[in-house]
Amino acid sequence: MYTHAMFKKDQRIEVVNHPWLNKTCIAKRNIRRNEKFHYWGRDVGLVVDTDNDYILTVCDNSSSVDPTFFVDSYLQFANAPGPDEKDNITPTRRYMKKNGLISQEFRAVCNIPKGHQILWSYGDEPEWFDERNINKINCGTQKLPSRSKYQ
């Protein structure tokens, strides 16, 4: 199976139900700026057009990650920040391939308090949302706070 740390369940993150977004990721403990995270799954080669919203192209556009076969690949449940929110993780220029798996590295751009949602920009916004007829809304709730762009 998978044994490298980049291909394991991240003990710092928890996937929880969200009242209107289905699922979301939250910090299980305080996370410090620059801590690393991994969006990992099957290496499916470069995928340009797909209906699978979870497929992520790695930083150099050479390959794509499909995490949907692995429930322990928690970042697949991270949402994009809404219009009044900011992301708190971002992709780096590093990824790793091993035994048919691939992992895109992310880093925390700020300290993330325990219980706050893990959010990252999907890149081609607002096109990503427009193509799916999705109105971009804020993710934060009283029980599941997010990073405000006004703080």
Backbone as CSV, one residue per row, in Angstrom:
resi,resn,N_x,N_y,N_z,CA_x,CA_y,CA_z,C_x,C_y,C_z
1,MET,0.844,-1.185,0.000,0.000,0.000,0.000,0.882,1.237,0.000
2,TYR,0.410,2.347,0.508,1.192,3.580,0.529,1.750,3.780,1.934
3,THR,3.057,4.114,1.994,3.701,4.236,3.293,4.356,5.588,3.506
4,HIS,4.673,6.298,2.456,5.340,7.590,2.606,4.385,8.601,3.249
5,ALA,4.928,9.500,4.062,4.112,10.485,4.785,3.247,11.330,3.852
6,MET,3.701,11.558,2.628,2.913,12.358,1.683,1.671,11.624,1.205
7,PHE,1.592,10.327,1.470,0.474,9.516,0.997,-0.286,8.877,2.158
8,LYS,-0.365,9.584,3.266,-1.078,9.084,4.441,-2.087,10.111,4.932
9,LYS,-2.997,9.631,5.761,-3.972,10.513,6.407,-3.223,11.555,7.230
10,ASP,-3.603,12.815,7.065,-2.979,13.908,7.797,-3.680,14.049,9.147
11,GLN,-2.973,13.762,10.226,-3.553,13.787,11.566,-3.901,15.195,12.046
12,ARG,-3.445,16.230,11.339,-3.734,17.616,11.726,-5.068,18.103,11.186
13,ILE,-5.659,17.331,10.277,-6.882,17.740,9.576,-8.000,16.756,9.897
14,GLU,-9.198,17.286,9.943,-10.382,16.451,10.113,-11.394,16.845,9.044
15,VAL,-12.073,15.855,8.467,-13.144,16.120,7.512,-14.457,16.088,8.285
16,VAL,-15.229,17.171,8.143,-16.501,17.279,8.869,-17.605,17.674,7.895
17,ASN,-18.830,17.460,8.321,-19.975,17.886,7.519,-20.117,19.400,7.602
18,HIS,-20.465,19.991,6.457,-20.693,21.432,6.367,-22.173,21.640,6.059
19,PRO,-22.820,22.662,6.663,-24.267,22.820,6.480,-24.740,23.035,5.044
20,TRP,-23.903,23.625,4.164,-24.359,23.816,2.771,-23.321,23.406,1.732
21,LEU,-22.143,22.992,2.154,-21.112,22.588,1.191,-20.798,21.085,1.242
22,ASN,-21.621,20.320,1.914,-21.453,18.873,2.074,-20.363,18.572,3.084
23,LYS,-19.095,18.653,2.676,-17.977,18.371,3.575,-16.962,19.507,3.509
24,THR,-16.133,19.590,4.545,-15.046,20.556,4.573,-13.942,20.017,5.468
25,CYS,-12.765,20.589,5.358,-11.625,20.234,6.203,-11.445,21.297,7.269
26,ILE,-11.151,20.843,8.490,-10.826,21.782,9.554,-9.511,21.370,10.204
27,ALA,-8.879,22.315,10.865,-7.644,22.053,11.604,-7.996,21.378,12.936
28,LYS,-7.391,20.233,13.220,-7.618,19.539,14.492,-6.768,20.123,15.618
29,ARG,-5.784,20.907,15.244,-4.923,21.593,16.212,-4.486,22.897,15.571
30,ASN,-3.857,23.781,16.342,-3.312,24.999,15.752,-2.227,24.618,14.757
31,ILE,-2.283,25.204,13.578,-1.306,24.933,12.519,-0.496,26.204,12.295
32,ARG,0.800,26.039,12.191,1.682,27.188,12.032,1.932,27.501,10.570
33,ARG,2.148,28.780,10.328,2.492,29.241,8.980,3.660,28.406,8.442
34,ASN,3.592,28.060,7.168,4.590,27.297,6.417,4.581,25.793,6.680
35,GLU,3.691,25.283,7.554,3.571,23.827,7.661,3.109,23.293,6.313
36,LYS,3.573,22.095,5.963,3.285,21.499,4.658,2.092,20.548,4.720
37,PHE,1.376,20.481,3.617,0.225,19.592,3.429,0.382,18.911,2.074
38,HIS,-0.405,17.864,1.838,-0.286,17.132,0.579,-1.656,16.758,0.029
39,TYR,-1.871,17.133,-1.219,-3.046,16.725,-1.990,-2.582,15.523,-2.799
40,TRP,-3.031,14.328,-2.421,-2.454,13.128,-3.014,-3.518,12.161,-3.511
41,GLY,-3.068,11.287,-4.405,-3.937,10.262,-4.954,-3.246,9.554,-6.107
42,ARG,-4.045,8.931,-6.964,-3.503,8.235,-8.128,-2.887,9.225,-9.103
43,ASP,-1.762,8.835,-9.692,-1.163,9.596,-10.778,-1.886,9.176,-12.052
44,VAL,-2.699,10.071,-12.601,-3.512,9.746,-13.775,-2.989,10.423,-15.037
45,GLY,-1.712,10.824,-15.022,-1.157,11.519,-16.175,-1.773,12.908,-16.267
46,LEU,-1.480,13.610,-17.319,-2.028,14.947,-17.471,-3.469,14.858,-17.958
47,VAL,-4.392,15.349,-17.163,-5.812,15.374,-17.508,-6.189,16.826,-17.783
48,VAL,-6.619,17.095,-19.008,-6.931,18.465,-19.404,-8.419,18.766,-19.232
49,ASP,-9.270,17.828,-19.592,-10.710,18.048,-19.531,-11.365,16.859,-18.846
50,THR,-12.080,17.128,-17.748,-12.722,16.050,-17.014,-13.947,16.570,-16.270
51,ASP,-14.856,15.677,-15.974,-16.007,16.011,-15.134,-15.697,15.789,-13.661
52,ASN,-14.529,15.228,-13.363,-14.133,14.955,-11.983,-13.549,16.231,-11.374
53,ASP,-14.318,16.881,-10.520,-13.902,18.154,-9.925,-12.768,18.008,-8.919
54,TYR,-12.422,16.791,-8.562,-11.376,16.570,-7.563,-9.981,16.413,-8.180
55,ILE,-9.914,16.240,-9.490,-8.615,16.086,-10.147,-7.875,17.417,-10.125
56,LEU,-6.617,17.354,-9.710,-5.769,18.544,-9.588,-4.518,18.343,-10.426
57,THR,-4.204,19.312,-11.261,-2.966,19.286,-12.033,-1.832,19.782,-11.151
58,VAL,-0.698,19.068,-11.157,0.432,19.468,-10.320,1.072,20.747,-10.861
59,CYS,1.938,21.326,-10.049,2.475,22.675,-10.274,3.162,22.894,-11.619
60,ASP,3.797,21.865,-12.208,4.469,22.087,-13.490,3.626,21.619,-14.687
61,ASN,2.349,21.325,-14.446,1.401,20.905,-15.480,1.808,19.627,-16.203
62,SER,2.564,18.754,-15.526,3.022,17.526,-16.172,2.135,16.323,-15.874
63,SER,1.343,16.388,-14.840,0.544,15.253,-14.417,-0.611,15.739,-13.556
64,SER,-1.520,14.815,-13.228,-2.688,15.170,-12.423,-2.882,14.160,-11.301
65,VAL,-3.476,14.642,-10.223,-3.765,13.853,-9.032,-5.254,13.536,-9.004
66,ASP,-5.612,12.272,-8.821,-7.002,11.893,-8.580,-7.094,11.287,-7.181
67,PRO,-7.608,12.061,-6.210,-7.658,11.593,-4.829,-8.894,10.765,-4.493
68,THR,-9.837,10.637,-5.422,-11.155,10.106,-5.097,-11.160,8.644,-4.660
69,PHE,-10.095,7.912,-4.896,-10.019,6.515,-4.468,-9.565,6.389,-3.021
70,PHE,-9.189,7.510,-2.392,-8.569,7.482,-1.068,-9.293,8.444,-0.123
71,VAL,-10.131,7.921,0.761,-10.854,8.780,1.702,-9.907,9.469,2.678
72,ASP,-8.692,8.941,2.853,-7.709,9.558,3.744,-6.964,10.721,3.097
73,SER,-7.207,10.981,1.823,-6.621,12.139,1.151,-7.538,13.327,1.420
74,TYR,-7.381,13.909,2.598,-8.340,14.868,3.129,-8.460,16.175,2.344
75,LEU,-7.391,16.644,1.724,-7.489,17.946,1.054,-8.486,17.956,-0.096
76,GLN,-8.922,16.775,-0.562,-9.951,16.762,-1.598,-11.257,17.363,-1.078
77,PHE,-11.404,17.465,0.230,-12.615,18.020,0.828,-12.453,19.488,1.240
78,ALA,-11.294,20.075,0.970,-11.084,21.493,1.276,-11.823,22.340,0.248
79,ASN,-12.443,23.385,0.711,-13.226,24.255,-0.157,-12.444,25.500,-0.557
80,ALA,-12.969,26.191,-1.558,-12.386,27.460,-1.999,-12.982,28.587,-1.159
81,PRO,-12.178,29.604,-0.853,-12.720,30.721,-0.074,-13.805,31.459,-0.844
82,GLY,-14.782,31.972,-0.102,-15.857,32.755,-0.698,-15.412,34.181,-0.954
83,PRO,-16.340,35.029,-1.406,-15.984,36.398,-1.789,-15.420,37.251,-0.648
84,ASP,-15.763,36.929,0.603,-15.277,37.702,1.749,-14.213,36.950,2.544
85,GLU,-13.637,35.913,1.936,-12.689,35.052,2.639,-11.358,34.977,1.894
86,LYS,-10.335,34.535,2.609,-9.012,34.319,2.026,-8.603,32.877,2.237
87,ASP,-7.796,32.367,1.305,-7.266,31.021,1.488,-6.258,31.015,2.634
88,ASN,-6.009,29.824,3.189,-4.989,29.714,4.225,-3.932,28.663,3.888
89,ILE,-4.102,27.975,2.767,-3.033,27.134,2.217,-2.907,27.431,0.733
90,THR,-1.729,27.157,0.187,-1.487,27.402,-1.236,-0.508,26.359,-1.752
91,PRO,-0.601,25.986,-3.041,0.346,25.008,-3.574,1.758,25.578,-3.636
92,THR,2.727,24.698,-3.456,4.130,25.072,-3.630,4.562,24.622,-5.023
93,ARG,5.826,24.716,-5.311,6.376,24.259,-6.592,6.934,22.840,-6.477
94,ARG,6.451,22.060,-5.491,6.970,20.707,-5.270,5.852,19.669,-5.343
95,TYR,6.188,18.547,-5.954,5.315,17.379,-5.925,6.193,16.141,-5.935
96,MET,5.597,14.996,-5.604,6.340,13.741,-5.527,5.512,12.629,-6.155
97,LYS,6.202,11.743,-6.887,5.562,10.563,-7.461,6.206,9.322,-6.859
98,LYS,5.375,8.308,-6.562,5.902,7.050,-6.044,4.849,5.962,-6.206
99,ASN,5.233,4.861,-6.838,4.381,3.673,-6.962,2.973,3.973,-7.484
100,GLY,2.879,4.793,-8.524,1.585,5.100,-9.125,0.794,6.172,-8.401
101,LEU,1.370,6.727,-7.342,0.722,7.811,-6.603,1.461,9.120,-6.868
102,ILE,0.775,10.214,-6.649,1.381,11.528,-6.817,0.829,12.449,-5.728
103,SER,1.673,13.358,-5.266,1.300,14.263,-4.187,1.771,15.677,-4.510
104,GLN,0.827,16.618,-4.578,1.157,18.026,-4.738,1.296,18.622,-3.345
105,GLU,2.434,19.271,-3.084,2.664,19.888,-1.786,1.953,21.241,-1.693
106,PHE,1.405,21.533,-0.535,0.816,22.828,-0.191,1.516,23.319,1.066
107,ARG,1.401,24.609,1.360,1.913,25.150,2.613,0.899,26.115,3.196
108,ALA,0.902,26.218,4.522,0.030,27.182,5.199,0.595,28.577,4.984
109,VAL,-0.221,29.502,4.532,0.224,30.874,4.288,0.086,31.749,5.531
110,CYS,-0.516,31.193,6.581,-0.720,31.907,7.835,-0.910,30.875,8.939
111,ASN,-0.957,31.316,10.169,-1.335,30.422,11.256,-2.817,30.095,11.104
112,ILE,-3.172,28.836,11.308,-4.560,28.400,11.189,-5.001,27.901,12.563
113,PRO,-5.937,28.607,13.203,-6.377,28.175,14.526,-7.148,26.854,14.487
114,LYS,-7.045,26.108,15.553,-7.793,24.860,15.704,-9.275,25.131,15.446
115,GLY,-9.913,24.256,14.659,-11.331,24.377,14.353,-11.649,25.207,13.127
116,HIS,-10.678,25.950,12.597,-10.912,26.752,11.395,-10.841,25.882,10.145
117,GLN,-11.608,26.279,9.141,-11.601,25.547,7.879,-10.282,25.743,7.134
118,ILE,-9.881,24.694,6.421,-8.730,24.747,5.522,-9.287,25.122,4.151
119,LEU,-8.872,26.267,3.616,-9.383,26.758,2.329,-8.228,27.051,1.390
120,TRP,-8.424,26.753,0.106,-7.421,27.110,-0.902,-8.109,27.490,-2.210
121,SER,-7.481,28.407,-2.909,-8.006,28.888,-4.179,-7.857,27.803,-5.238
122,TYR,-8.903,27.573,-6.002,-8.870,26.543,-7.037,-8.151,26.997,-8.298
123,GLY,-7.667,28.211,-8.318,-6.856,28.668,-9.441,-7.606,29.451,-10.480
124,ASP,-8.363,28.791,-11.341,-9.025,29.464,-12.452,-10.356,30.069,-12.034
125,GLU,-10.385,30.680,-10.881,-11.625,31.321,-10.452,-11.758,32.653,-11.182
126,PRO,-12.924,33.130,-11.560,-14.227,32.525,-11.298,-14.662,31.496,-12.342
127,GLU,-13.794,31.221,-13.330,-14.180,30.287,-14.400,-14.586,28.917,-13.861
128,TRP,-13.841,28.405,-12.855,-14.125,27.078,-12.292,-15.573,27.033,-11.815
129,PHE,-16.018,28.091,-11.136,-17.380,28.135,-10.616,-18.393,28.398,-11.725
130,ASP,-18.062,29.290,-12.647,-18.975,29.625,-13.746,-19.274,28.412,-14.618
131,GLU,-18.239,27.615,-14.932,-18.430,26.424,-15.774,-19.388,25.426,-15.137
132,ARG,-19.518,25.449,-13.827,-20.361,24.504,-13.093,-21.670,25.139,-12.621
133,ASN,-21.905,26.395,-13.039,-23.097,27.143,-12.609,-23.219,27.190,-11.093
134,ILE,-22.094,27.451,-10.434,-22.065,27.542,-8.979,-21.849,28.997,-8.590
135,ASN,-22.712,29.495,-7.719,-22.508,30.823,-7.150,-21.502,30.687,-6.022
136,LYS,-20.439,31.442,-6.101,-19.401,31.391,-5.080,-19.912,32.079,-3.817
137,ILE,-19.935,31.322,-2.711,-20.426,31.863,-1.443,-19.386,31.630,-0.350
138,ASN,-19.526,32.367,0.725,-18.616,32.200,1.855,-18.813,30.832,2.501
139,CYS,-17.723,30.266,2.990,-17.731,28.945,3.625,-17.896,29.029,5.137
140,GLY,-17.470,30.135,5.713,-17.414,30.262,7.162,-18.773,30.243,7.832
141,THR,-18.816,29.590,8.990,-19.991,29.591,9.858,-19.489,29.881,11.271
142,GLN,-20.414,30.039,12.188,-19.999,30.274,13.570,-19.234,29.071,14.112
143,LYS,-19.673,27.866,13.785,-19.009,26.650,14.278,-17.807,26.245,13.429
144,LEU,-17.773,26.697,12.168,-16.706,26.362,11.240,-16.135,27.660,10.652
145,PRO,-15.382,28.410,11.453,-14.894,29.714,10.976,-13.906,29.597,9.815
146,SER,-13.820,30.690,9.079,-12.871,30.770,7.965,-12.075,32.064,8.103
147,ARG,-11.049,32.199,7.297,-10.195,33.387,7.323,-10.857,34.507,6.511
148,SER,-11.128,35.608,7.170,-11.760,36.744,6.508,-10.720,37.559,5.746
149,LYS,-11.100,38.088,4.595,-10.177,38.937,3.851,-10.123,40.338,4.450
150,TYR,-10.931,40.615,5.470,-10.976,41.936,6.085,-10.212,42.015,7.399
151,GLN,-9.555,40.939,7.782,-8.790,40.945,9.037,-7.338,41.247,8.771
